[in-house]
Amino acid sequence: MMTADTETAGFYGPLRVVGWYDGEHYDDDVRPDRWWEAVNDTAAVCYFHNLDFDLRKLESALRPERFPIDFPRSLKINNRLVRVKFRGYPAELADSYALLPASLERLCASFDLPPDLKKQHLDWAAAGYRSLEEFFAQVPVDDPAYRDYLRHDVLALYALLEKLRAETGFSPEAFQKIPTASSLALKTFARLYPFEYQEICRPKLSPTLDQALRRALSGGRTEVFRTRARDAEHYDVNGLYPYVMAHHDYPCGYPATFQGAEAKEAWHAFQAGYPWKFGHFTATVHVPAMPIPPLPWRYRGRLLFPVGTFTGDFVGAELQYAVACGASVVEVETAYVWRHGRRFFGEWGDRIAEEKAHATGARREVWKLLGNGSFGKFAMERVRVQTWDDTPENRAKAEARSLPYTTWYAHGDFSRPYLDVLAPVWAPYVQPQIGAHITAYARITLHRMLVRGETEFGGAVYADTDSIVTRAPIDPEEVHPTEAGRWKHEGHVVEGLYLSPKFYAERLSDGQEVLRSKGLVERWKHDAHFALYAELYERLAQEDFDRDPHGKPLIWLYQREPALRPYLSAVRAGADPNLPAHTTKALRPATWSKRRMDYRSGETAPWDAEELLAEDEEAAFARMDQREQAHYLKALRRRLWQGLMPRGLHDRDYPELPRAILRHHGIGLDVAATELGYDGPDALYRDLVRVFKT
């Protein structure tokens, strides 16, 4: 194993120096060729923390012909290269951020590295520079503090990865084959509890069954219940997903499938608890008016929790819980039900909870990481984009299997095309029924506290997967700083502004400002402060909007802000990956939200599914009318044009005739009306204006 890092002339500038460490010797050089030779001589896996950034710098310095990335053999996740292999070279590069998803500074502190390994603080202001960006761009490359800063980063990363490997018990060879934190969690679970892992993997689901079971898979609940709060309390559940994994059984084996009346009978049998213990149901439900409805419903690509009557796919446990909350099941179309279940994750979840509660430093952080990553692999998509070399054989293979594909070229090099193929990937651990039950149990746990927050603790304000904000403290016996499944108090919120899910600001009683803004560029996040959120909130409340080019209301957060695009995106576009792309972001109040938002009153309300469906139906009819009208006008235009164009029109009584068919010696409108079967010239004139003047 080897770790490395680069220092560059600012964010967009070229590489200045690269440092690397193989566990025994550290070296650095302004010439990346020496690093490239070292990593190929040892055939090691070389880790960079945020490989997407370093990769573009190394490629630019070494040139693509010397750095020939083998895209088909490399691993990409969410359009980012996580493992990089090369054509004709043994080297392999890996992104350590995929294993340790946090900043290096934060990891050094949480893993409790000794001071001589921790990330150093650069006092660029004391050195006479106006910003950190200017420091990195202009500091002499042989500056001792600069080179020592690089050395600390490289050595710290090696120490972190070694601690991660040692705590999980993998050999160096096995550890270097694991690309992500979720893969590490799954492999650790499989190694410690092989029987449970094999039982989970036993069903070999067909693509049809996999997709059917996957329809009941929904994510975490993120909603704004009140847009403002004063003197509120913010809580997180300790290890929500490991907790529900440890304290619930999960379905075993293959499900029985029922349709129609038999599906409804299966639902009643599931409710009675015999013989069916687990189920997924396609059902029509009615949720009466309530402030915080219990059931998830996917609508227009968003996860809603509406009231009213709607049809969806539900995990049986969550549907049963909703009935206990007052919902009713109107009809059941399909049922997938299981007789038997098993507590696959009992010992695993208890161990995670034990380690997190009593371990410290690296050991605690590693088990926290394993807990956070241990559920996602079961719900992974089976159909994924794969990169193949564009050869006649590969095209024939894709076409024979009816796999969609597109062609692209790296760096605009048309001599080597690639195919992006949407193809199924078989993995035994992908069991969507397991993932669906885990997330359903987590949503039930959250909803129980939200209901109590609404009725007992002053009102619920905000929820985000495993956290809530309430307007009054919850019961002390529910609160504990480390115990799994209990609520950890994150802080007293003096003032909170919740503009939308994952976009909020809080001022805490200890003076801290907690700012959340998912999906925005780092520069905006760095410069943001509570007062900025307050200004944005006031504009939303007063409907003080900007307008986009189409006239739709919005509030600009930034326009044409420079940011590095993902390396792969630049490569596919044939663009220089070191040049900034310009991004724009805005709050769009007219964009349909997860709840009805009223920023003036500070209150929100759930959507009524029936109203939404009625609006959809009305919009569909309107679109149909528009299409029919367009077809009619097109046909009418053709008929009038063919009937009038050869001779044209000329009539002193109708001076506003369309110019396209005016002729000095044309026929009169009354003659044309008779020939075309109109009741008179006025009727023909109205149609002419309608089709030629609009």
C-alpha positions, -999 to 999 in steps of 0.1 A, spaced: 0 0 0 11 35 -8 -4 69 0 2 101 -19 -9 137 -23 -4 166 -46 1 203 -40 -10 226 -68 -8 263 -78 -42 271 -65 -74 252 -71 -72 255 -109 -35 257 -113 -10 230 -124 7 205 -101 37 218 -82 49 189 -61 38 153 -53 46 134 -22 43 96 -15 49 71 13 51 33 11 51 25 48 88 29 52 101 57 31 86 91 23 97 111 -8 84 141 -27 94 157 -60 83 185 -83 85 159 -111 56 135 -110 76 110 -131 95 98 -100 63 91 -82 49 73 -113 80 51 -115 78 43 -78 42 33 -78 47 11 -109 79 -5 -95 61 -16 -64 28 -24 -82 11 -9 -52 -24 5 -47 -17 42 -42 -44 61 -22 -52 97 -27 -78 115 -5 -102 129 -31 -87 112 -61 -110 131 -85 -90 163 -78 -55 147 -79 -61 126 -110 -66 156 -133 -34 173 -120 -13 141 -124 -27 135 -159 -20 170 -170 16 168 -157 24 133 -171 3 137 -203 -25 112 -212 -2 91 -234 21 84 -204 -9 81 -181 -33 59 -202 -63 52 -179 -81 20 -187 -117 32 -183 -134 -2 -187 -113 -18 -159 -116 12 -136 -144 15 -111 -166 46 -111 -194 54 -86 -218 83 -92 -197 96 -121 -165 96 -101 -135 73 -105 -129 54 -72 -104 29 -86 -82 37 -116 -63 11 -136 -40 18 -166 -32 2 -199 2 -14 -199 11 -3 -163 7 -23 -131 -2 8 -110 -36 12 -94 -49 44 -79 -76 44 -52 -98 71 -36 -94 69 2 -124 93 5 -146 64 -6 -134 44 24 -132 73 48 -158 99 38 -147 129 58 -120 156 55 -85 146 65 -84 172 93 -116 157 108 -104 122 104 -71 129 122 -90 144 151 -116 116 154 -91 88 150 -69 105 176 -37 104 156 -6 116 175 4 153 170 34 144 147 9 128 123 -20 151 124 -28 175 96 -9 207 101 -25 242 102 -10 267 77 -9 302 90 -9 318 55 -19 352 69 12 354 92 33 345 61 20 376 43 -6 360 20 -41 373 15 -57 339 12 -50 302 14 -55 301 -24 -28 327 -29 -5 309 -5 -6 276 -25 -3 295 -58 27 316 -48 46 301 -19 81 289 -30 80 252 -38 111 246 -16 95 263 14 101 240 44 67 246 60 50 239 26 68 206 20 63 196 57 26 202 53 25 178 23 45 152 42 21 153 71 -9 148 49 6 118 32 18 101 64 -15 109 82 -35 92 54 -13 61 56 -18 60 94 -56 63 90 -58 35 64 -36 12 85 -58 18 116 -89 11 95 -74 -21 82 -62 -33 116 -95 -26 133 -115 -45 106 -90 -74 107 -82 -77 70 -49 -86 56 -31 -59 35 -39 -78 3 -76 -82 11 -80 -47 24 -65 -31 -8 -93 -48 -29 -121 -31 -9 -131 1 -27 -157 18 -4 -169 21 31 -201 2 24 -181 -27 8 -159 -27 38 -189 -30 61 -205 -58 41 -172 -78 39 -166 -73 77 -202 -86 84 -197 -115 60 -163 -124 77 -177 -122 113 -211 -137 106 -207 -160 76 -239 -181 83 -261 -150 84 -245 -136 53 -250 -168 34 -286 -170 44 -292 -134 32 -276 -142 -1 -294 -175 -6 -324 -162 -27 -314 -158 -64 -340 -132 -75 -350 -130 -111 -348 -95 -127 -386 -93 -126 -389 -102 -90 -360 -79 -80 -377 -50 -97 -411 -58 -81 -396 -60 -46 -375 -29 -52 -407 -8 -58 -413 -9 -20 -378 5 -13 -379 41 -1 -353 63 15 -352 84 46 -378 110 56 -366 146 52 -394 172 58 -400 207 71 -430 209 95 -424 245 106 -402 269 88 -392 289 119 -383 279 155 -372 297 186 -360 279 218 -362 245 201 -342 213 206 -323 193 180 -319 155 185 -302 127 166 -309 89 170 -278 71 181 -271 46 153 -306 44 138 -299 19 110 -277 -5 131 -303 -3 158 -333 -13 136 -311 -39 120 -303 -54 154 -338 -53 168 -359 -67 140 -363 -99 120 -360 -98 82 -376 -121 56 -359 -153 46 -360 -171 13 -383 -165 -16 -417 -148 -13 -451 -163 -23 -469 -140 -49 -506 -133 -50 -528 -111 -71 -563 -96 -68 -586 -112 -42 -558 -136 -31 -535 -106 -25 -562 -91 -2 -565 -124 17 -527 -125 21 -528 -90 35 -554 -100 61 -533 -131 70 -503 -109 74 -522 -86 97 -532 -117 117 -496 -128 119 -502 -163 103 -489 -178 81 -473 -147 66 -448 -128 88 -434 -104 62 -447 -88 31 -445 -62 3 -479 -50 -9 -492 -29 -38 -522 -13 -22 -546 16 -24 -547 32 10 -566 61 26 -548 83 51 -571 106 70 -562 143 77 -533 144 102 -504 167 106 -477 141 101 -489 112 79 -471 79 82 -469 63 47 -443 71 20 -455 77 -16 -433 84 -46 -448 111 -68 -431 131 -95 -397 116 -85 -401 128 -48 -408 109 -17 -440 123 -1 -460 115 30 -495 126 20 -530 123 33 -559 112 11 -563 81 -11 -534 69 -32 -519 37 -45 -483 27 -38 -459 -1 -29 -454 -6 8 -434 -28 32 -460 -48 52 -446 -36 86 -450 1 76 -485 -5 62 -495 -22 94 -481 6 114 -500 31 93 -533 12 99 -525 15 137 -521 53 131 -556 56 115 -550 47 79 -571 22 61 -563 -3 33 -589 1 5 -576 -25 -20 -547 -48 -24 -535 -55 -59 -504 -76 -54 -488 -93 -24 -453 -107 -19 -452 -125 14 -428 -146 34 -435 -172 61 -402 -171 79 -378 -145 90 -345 -143 109 -327 -118 130 -297 -117 107 -281 -86 122 -287 -91 159 -252 -97 170 -238 -74 144 -259 -45 154 -253 -51 191 -215 -52 185 -217 -19 166 -236 -3 195 -212 -17 221 -181 -5 203 -196 30 196 -207 33 233 -175 22 250 -146 24 225 -127 56 218 -105 71 191 -99 50 160 -118 20 172 -150 39 178 -148 57 145 -142 25 126 -173 8 141 -193 40 136 -182 38 99 -192 2 96 -226 9 112 -234 37 88 -223 17 57 -237 -17 65 -273 -14 51 -269 2 17 -254 -27 -2 -285 -48 1 -305 -22 -19 -280 -15 -46 -293 -12 -82 -287 -43 -102 -287 -24 -135 -257 -1 -137 -238 18 -163 -207 -1 -174 -179 11 -196 -168 -12 -224 -143 -7 -253 -162 2 -284 -155 -29 -305 -177 -47 -330 -178 -77 -306 -189 -56 -277 -215 -38 -298 -228 -72 -310 -229 -84 -274 -249 -54 -262 -273 -56 -291 -278 -93 -287 -288 -87 -250 -309 -56 -259 -287 -35 -236 -289 3 -242 -256 20 -249 -240 53 -259 -206 62 -273 -181 86 -259 -145 96 -264 -119 104 -237 -104 138 -242 -119 140 -276 -97 112 -289 -118 98 -317 -93 69 -322 -104 51 -291 -142 52 -285 -159 37 -255 -194 24 -248 -214 32 -218 -237 2 -215 -267 -1 -191 -263 -37 -180 -273 -59 -151 -247 -68 -126 -253 -99 -105 -243 -97 -68 -257 -122 -43 -259 -97 -15 -283 -74 -35 -316 -83 -18 -340 -53 -20 -365 -68 4 -338 -66 31 -330 -30 23 -367 -20 21 -374 -34 55 -344 -17 71 -355 17 58 -391 11 67 -382 2 103 -361 34 104 -390 56 92 -414 40 117 -389 48 145 -386 84 133 -424 88 128 -432 76 164 -410 104 178 -424 130 153 -459 122 165 -449 125 201 -430 157 192 -462 171 177 -485 161 206 -463 161 236 -432 182 230 -445 215 216 -447 205 180 -423 190 154 -402 214 134 -379 194 111 -369 158 104 -339 144 84 -337 106 83 -323 101 118 -328 136 134 -356 158 146 -362 193 159 -389 198 185 -402 230 201 -398 215 236 -375 190 252 -384 153 248 -386 131 279 -352 127 296 -355 89 297 -355 90 259 -322 109 258 -287 93 260 -254 105 245 -243 70 232 -269 43 238 -282 29 205 -318 37 196 -320 66 222 -319 102 212 -287 123 216 -293 160 223 -273 180 197 -281 214 210 -306 240 221 -317 260 190 -321 297 200 -333 304 165 -338 282 135 -348 288 99 -358 258 78 -362 270 42 -364 235 27 -352 200 34 -314 199 39 -313 237 36 -315 254 70 -297 275 96 -296 273 134 -281 295 160 -273 274 191 -272 285 227 -234 279 228 -230 306 201 -224 282 172 -241 285 138 -252 253 122 -256 258 84 -268 231 60 -269 236 23 -268 204 3 -256 206 -33 -240 240 -32 -204 249 -41 -179 250 -13 -172 287 -17 -208 296 -10 -209 274 20 -177 289 33 -190 325 30 -225 317 43 -238 328 77 -270 329 96 -279 364 86 -277 353 49 -303 326 56 -324 351 74 -323 374 44 -333 345 21 -361 335 44 -375 371 45 -375 372 7 -394 339 5 -419 352 31 -424 385 12 -424 368 -22 -395 391 -33 -384 370 -62 -360 372 -91 -371 358 -125 -354 333 -147 -354 337 -185 -388 320 -187 -403 344 -162 -405 318 -134 -399 331 -98 -367 322 -80 -341 337 -56 -305 335 -70 -280 320 -46 -252 324 -71 -248 327 -109 -219 314 -130 -198 305 -99 -166 287 -109 -162 252 -98 -143 221 -110 -165 197 -128 -161 160 -121 -130 146 -138 -150 121 -159 -175 147 -170 -147 169 -184 -130 139 -200 -162 128 -218 -168 164 -230 -132 167 -243 -127 197 -220 -97 206 -199 -105 191 -165 -84 218 -148 -106 246 -162 -135 258 -141 -171 251 -151 -196 277 -142 -226 267 -121 -258 284 -111 -280 277 -82 -313 293 -70 -342 287 -46 -372 280 -67 -404 285 -46 -427 276 -75 -410 242 -78 -432 217 -62 -421 208 -26 -426 179 -2 -452 198 18 -473 229 14 -450 257 26 -462 290 41 -432 311 51 -453 340 64 -470 319 91 -441 295 95 -465 265 91 -465 237 65 -491 210 57 -490 176 40 -502 173 5 -535 157 -3 -528 129 -28 -563 131 -43 -558 168 -50 -524 161 -66 -538 133 -88 -568 155 -98 -544 183 -108 -524 157 -128 -556 145 -145 -567 181 -153 -532 189 -166 -533 157 -187 -567 167 -202 -553 202 -209 -523 188 -227 -546 165 -246 -568 194 -256 -537 214 -267 -525 184 -288 -559 179 -304 -562 217 -311 -527 217 -326 -535 188 -349 -568 204 -359 -552 237 -367 -524 220 -387 -550 200 -407 -571 232 -412 -540 252 -423 -531 225 -449 -567 224 -462 -570 262 -465 -535 265 -480 -542 239 -507 -576 253 -515 -566 289 -517 -530 291 -527 -533 283 -564 -555 313 -571 -552 334 -540 -577 359 -525 -586 395 -531 -616 411 -514 -620 448 -506 -645 440 -478 -618 420 -460 -586 441 -460 -569 421 -433 -566 389 -453 -533 370 -447 -505 383 -469 -493 348 -478 -524 342 -500 -532 377 -512 -532 381 -550 -540 412 -571 -562 391 -593 -573 366 -566 -609 353 -561 -633 369 -537 -639 355 -502 -675 347 -509 -665 325 -539 -638 308 -519 -662 301 -490 -687 285 -514 -659 263 -530 -646 252 -495 -681 245 -481 -683 274 -456 -716 290 -446 -704 323 -457 -673 346 -461 -673 356 -424 -669 319 -413 -640 314 -437 -624 347 -427 -625 336 -390 -606 304 -398 -581 323 -420 -573 346 -391 -571 317 -367 -546 296 -386 -525 322 -404 -524 350 -378 -516 329 -347 
